[in-house]
């Protein structure tokens, strides 16, 4: 039986940042991966979806050509080319990462799923290996909701959608959050009819109501049919596609489409691991329980990324890896509690958020000031004729620290990083206000918006 300093199970986004550090430190590493190397981001998430979103935006701007004095009398969507471009980029990313890892000195890449035999021993395919330290980095996958008839329907999740051979005539989406909204808008821009169904009273349940309403108006403005407060009672396959039977505010209705995308949450990839054999604790939902340095209840076993349930984003996965590395190497002191929540959603215009939302601030009991501004009042947005959305900034009046910001609008996914960087310093918002930024940009107005700070009422 071969022994290693570290067994690394799964190849999510922390792999490419931490394994090279282990190798540089002279550690021997076994990497186990039964699926595509690169995890969700490279293969089924960020890389392919944002590639598709980029193609969809090109189609959208072509339709809007006349708004800018550019006459495009007709154009067409080559869906095969859209998908080929996406596959070229994601396959290149996965294959490149696999080749790079396999070529590292001191690294053995096992192309098989791993399961624990005991706390220090792992079975990988037909082989059994031992590790002094073990890191679980297996990520998460789409959750299959308990919908009657779903097992009899050719439904899609975010992975299977990427293998579509043809453009859907009518895409029905169950789930009104990030995956459903991003794909819904993209396929609408390609020419599909799109219906989004959500059980909640608003889209994007984590966001403030005004942000969710603005996003809904953007989607509906492009011809997407949104249904809220609906219960999906059952689904059925038909010769033409699928039927979705709903209870919508007490009224029974049926939505018919050619394809069904289910985007109703995610669940951890822990079912194959045989965590019990290693004595590793997990939550009722299957997420591996970790402390502030990504350590499980078994001291030499760690869990980073989506599988521990504390992030669910590529950047938090990478940060988990860095927290693990600091603890493992003794070279730093980062902890999970130090991380400020930040993320983006890639509808167009995109949403960026860092720190608290307004509704979280109201529940916090803190003395909060808030300033908002519609994108229509930002000159650069008007020049680009992309005025949908709004900006919201939250400040703790006592500490003068910025505690949250939300930007739904052009450039929001990039501009939000400016707030995250400043918040990390812990400085007064007044320092941010005095900052001189380049004109003409959307970002330059962010300090000026602070002039409108007022107490929450």
N, C-alpha and C positions, 0 to 999 in steps of 0.2 A: 504494500500500500504506500503510495507516494504522499509525502507530507509537505505542506507549504506554510510560509509565515502567515499568509492571508488567503482565504477563499472568498472570492467576490461573486455573489450570486445575482445574476441579472446585469444588464448593460444599459441602464438608464443614463441620464446626462451627467451624473457625478462621476461616471466611469472614466471618461476622457480627461477629467481634471485631477482625479486622485490616484488612479493606477500609475501614471507616470511618476508621481511623487514617491509612491511606494517603491517603484523600481529604482529611482534615483537614490533612495535610502538603502538600497541593497537587499530589499525584501523579495522573496519568491512569492509569486501570485498565481493562483488558479482562478480563471474566470469561467463561470458556467452560464451558458445562454442557449435555451432550447428553441427560441424564436429568432426573429430578425435582430441583428445587432444594432443597438442604438436606442432601444426602448420606444415608448409611445411617441415622443417628440419627433424624432427623425422619421419614423415609419408611418405613424397614424395620426399624429397631432400637429404640432407647430409647423414643421417643414412642409408637408403636403397641403395642409389646409390653407396656410398663408400663401402658398404658391397658387392655389386655386382662387383665393380671394383677390390676388393680384390680377389674374386673368379676368375675373369678373369685374374688377374696377376698370380695366381697359375697355371692356364692352360698355360699361356704364358711361364712361367719358366719351366714347364714340357716339353714343346716343345723344349726349348733351352737346355735341359739337356746335350746333347752331347757337347755343347760349353764349358761345365765345366768338361767334362770327366765323366758325370753321364749318363749312357745309360738307356733310358726309351723307349723301343721298341714300346710300344703302350699304349694308355690310352684313356678314353672316358669321355665325359661331361654328368653328370647326372643333367639335367636342373631342374628337379623337386626338387632335393636336393639343388641346388643353390638358387632357389626361396624360398624354405622352410627355409633355413638358414637366408635369408634376412628378411622374414616375422617374424621369431622368434625374431630377434633383434629389428625390428621396432615396432612390436606389444608389445613387452615387455617394450620398452621405453615409448610408448603412454599410455599403461595401468598402468605402474608404476607411471607416472606423474599424471594421473587422480586420482588414489587412494591416492597419497600423498596430492594433492591439496584438494580433497574432505574431507580428514581427519583433515585438519587444523582447529583449533579453531578460530571462527570468520569469517570463509569463507563459503559461500554458492555457490556451483557449479551448474549452470543452464545449462542443456544439450539442448540448443535451440539457434537459431540465434537471435541476438538482432537488434532492430531498434529504432531510436530516436522517441519519442513522442513530446518532447520539450527539451530545453537545459539541464534540470536536470532529465528528465524522460525517461526511456527506457522500451520498450516492449520486453519481452523474452518469446517466445512461447505464452502461455495463460496468463502470469502474467505481471504486470506492476510494476516496481521498480524505486526508486529515488536514486540519488547519488550526494553527495557534489562535488566530483571530478570524472571525467570519463576519462578513458584511452582507446583509440582505438588501438588494436593490432591484426588486422584481416589479415595482410599479403597480398599476391598476388597470382595469379594463372596463368596458361599458357594462352597466348593470342591466340585467334582464328583468323588467317589472312583471308583476303578477297580473297579466291581462289575459282574460279568457280568449282562447283561439290563437294566441300569438305563436304557439308552437306549430300551428298549421299554416302560417303565413310566411312568405319569402320576404322577411323584413330586413332592414339595413341598420347597422350601427355605423359609427364614424370610420371604422376600418373597412367594412364591406362596401361602404359607399364609394371608396376610392378605387374599387374594381369594377365600377359600372361600365358596361360596354357602350351604352347609349344615354343620351340626355333624357331624364324623366319628363313625361308630358305633364304630370301633376304630382309633385312631391308633397306628401302629407308628413308633417313633423310632430311627433309627440315629445314635448319638452321645450319650454321657452327660455332657455338659458344660453350659455355661450355656444355650445356646439350646434344646437338647433337654430339659433339666430344667425350664426356665421354661415352655415351651410344654406340656410333658407334664403338669405339675401343673395348669396353667390349664385345659387341655381336659378333664382328669379331673374337675375341679370343675364344669365345664359339663355333665358327664354322659357323656363319651366313655370307652370302655375305652381304656387306654393301656399300651403295652409299650415299655420302653426297652432298647435293645441297645447294649452297649459292649464294645470289644475289650480294654480294660484290666481289671486286677484290682480296680479301684475306680472309682466315679464321680469326676468332677472331678479329673483326674489331677494337677493342680498343687497340690492341697491335701493336708494331712496326713491320714493314714488315719483317725484318730478323727473328724475333721471330715466326711470323706466318708461314713463309716459312719453318723454321726448324720443327715446329709442323706438317705441312702438309707432309713433307718428312717422319716423323715418322709414320704417319697414312698410307701413301701410301706404305711405306716399309713393312707394315703388310698386304697389299692387299686390303686396302680400296680405293674405287674409288671416287675421289673428283672432283666436277664440280663447277667452279667459274663463276661469271658474267652471271648467268642464271636467267631467269624470268620464274616462274612457271605459265603457262597460265591456266591450268585446270587439274583436276584429275578425274579419273573414276574408279569405282569398276568393277572387272572382276571375273570370276569364280576362277581364280588362285590367285587373290589378288588385286593389284592396278596398274593403269597406271598413270604416271606423264608426262604431256605434257609440254615440255620446249621450250623456245627460248634461245639458247645458242650462244651468239655472232652472232646473225642474222640467225642461222641455227635452223630449227625446228627438235626436237628430242623427243623420247619417252623413259622413263625409266620404266621398269616393275619390280615389286617386290611383295613379299608375304605380307609385312606389311609396313605401312607408319607411321613414327614418325614425328610429326610437333613440332619443337623446335624453334619457331619464336618470342621469347620475352614473356613478362609477363605483366599483368595488375592488378591493385589493387582490393582487395575485399571490395569495398565501395558501390556497387550497392544495397545491402540489407539494408544499414544502415539508409537510409532516412536522410542524412546529412542536407538537407534543413530545416527539422523540428527543428533542433538544431541551425541553422544558421552557420554551420561550412563550411568554404571555402575550395574549392578543385581546382586542376588544370583542364585543358581541358581533360587530360587523366584520371582524376578521383582520382589522388593522393591527400591526405589530406595535406593542406599547414600548415607548422609549422615554428616556429622561432628557435633560437639557443638552446632553452631549451625544445624543443618538444611541445611547447604550440601552440594551434591553435588560430585563431582569437577570439574564445570564451575562455576567460581566464581560466576557470575551466576544459576545455576539452583539452586533450593531444593526440598525435598520435605517436606511436613508431613502429619501424620495417619497413618492406617493404612497408606498406601502405602509408608512407609519402614520398616515392620516393627518399630518400636521402642516401640509403645504399644498399639494395638488397642482403645482406649477413647475415648469422646467427650472426657473431661477431659484425656487426654494429647494428643489432637488439638489442643484449644484451647491447651494449654501449649506444644506445638510452635510454634503460631502466635506466641505471645508471645516465645518464644526467637528465632524468626526476626525479629520486630519489634525486639527489643533490639539484635540485630546489625545489622540493616538501618538502623535509625534512629540507632544509637549512644547510645540513651537508657538502656540497661541492660546487665547482664552475665549474664543467665540462661543456663544451659547444660543440656544434656540430662542430664549426670551429676548435676546438683543435684536431680533429681526422685526422690522416694521413690515406689515403686510402691504404688498404692492402687486398689482396685476393690470393686465389690459385685456380688452375684448375686441376682436377684430371684425365687428361690423364696420361699415363705412358710412359716416365718419366713426373712428374708433373711440372706445371708452378707455380711459386710464384712471386708476384709483390707487391712492396710497393712504395708509392710516385709517382713521375713522370716517364713517359715513355720517350724515346728519342724524339719522335715526339712532346710530350708536352713541353719538355725542349727547343726544337728548337723554338717553338712558344712563349715561355715565355719572350724572349728578355734578359734573364739573361746570365751571363758569366759562361758557363757550361763546365766542364771537364768530359770526359767519358773514361772508361776503359772496355774492353771486353776480354773474354777468352772462347774458346770452351771447352766443358766438356772433350773432347778428350785429353786436355793438363793437366788434373787433375788426379794425380796418383790413388787416391782412386776410381775414376770412371772407370779407366782402369782395376784396380784389380777386380772390380765387373762386368767388361765387360758391362758397361752401359754408353757409351760415347756419346750418342745423346744429342744435345742441346748446350746451351751457357749461360754465365753469363754476365750481363751488369750492371755497377755501374755508377751513375751520381753524380757529386759534384759541388756545387756552388763555383766557384773559389774565389769569394770575401769574403764570410762568412766562407768558408772551411767546410760547412756542407754537409753531404750526403743528397741528395734530392730525390733520387730514386734508386731502384735496381730491376732487373728482373733476375730470375733464372729459366731457362727451363732445367731441368736435374735431375738426381737422387738426392733425398733429397731436392729438391727445395722448396717444401711446408713447410718443417720444417726450413730450413736454412734462409728463408726470414724473419722469426720472429726475428732472431738475428739483422738484419738490422733495423727492426721496433723499437726494444728496444733501439738500439743505437741512432737512429734518434730522439727519444723522449727526449734524454738528450740535444740535441742541440750542442753537442761537435764537435770539429774539427775532420775531417776524419783522421788526423794524430794520434789522440788518438786510433782510431780503428786500424790503421796500426801497432801500437806498441803492440797490444794485442797478447798474446801467446795462441794459441788454440791447442787442442789435436790432435796428429798424431796417425794413419793415418785416416783422415776424409776428406770429400769434403769441409766442412766448414772451415778447417784450411787454405785453399788457398784464402779465401775471402780477408783478409787484404793484401796479396801479390799482388793480382790483381790491387790494387790501385797504385802500382809502374808504371803501364802502363797508368795512367791518361794523357789525351791530350785534347786540346781544340776541340770542335766540329767544323768541317769544312763544 
